[in-house]
Amino acid sequence: MRHRKSGRKLNRSNTHRAAMFKNMARALLTYEQIRTTEPKAKELRRIVDKLVTMALRNDVHARREAYKVLGSHQMVQRLFDEIGPRFDGKGGYTRILKLSQPRKGDCAPMVIIELTRKAAPAAKEETKTEKPEEAKAPAASESEKAE
């Protein structure tokens, strides 16, 4: 009987499945979007949503629990400092988009799993305002050198 045994087996041993989901969670938090099969994405969503919820709590215990899954202090810091503050409310941190083409070898349904809120691109206006100021500063120092 399978009472109280949740989750898909995915035709793997327990340790292989745990390692696979740790690697996939790291990849999703690093790149914010990965391409995988539909059953793996549905299981990964459970893990990543829990990690983001931990990041919203933002206490020492939550960081230690996240480290158990991610296994990297840099990933935990990125999760709590960059990814977590983007979200508010409960749930809905990941999105699964189905692709039209199945995988060639075994015709498995492929999806893209991504974080719902992307990182904001660097503001270009700041770089534009800095460049003219930088151009003025060396010009002033050159005129001082000529004197």
Secondary structure, 3 states (H helix, E strand, C coil): CCCCCCCCCCCCCHHHHHHHHHHHHHHHHHHCEEEEEHHHHHHHHHHHHHHHHHHHHCCHHHHHHHHHHHCCHHHHHHHHHHHHHHCCCCCCCEEEEECCCCCCCCCCCEEEEEECCCCCCCCHHHHHHHHHHHHHHHHHHHHHHHC
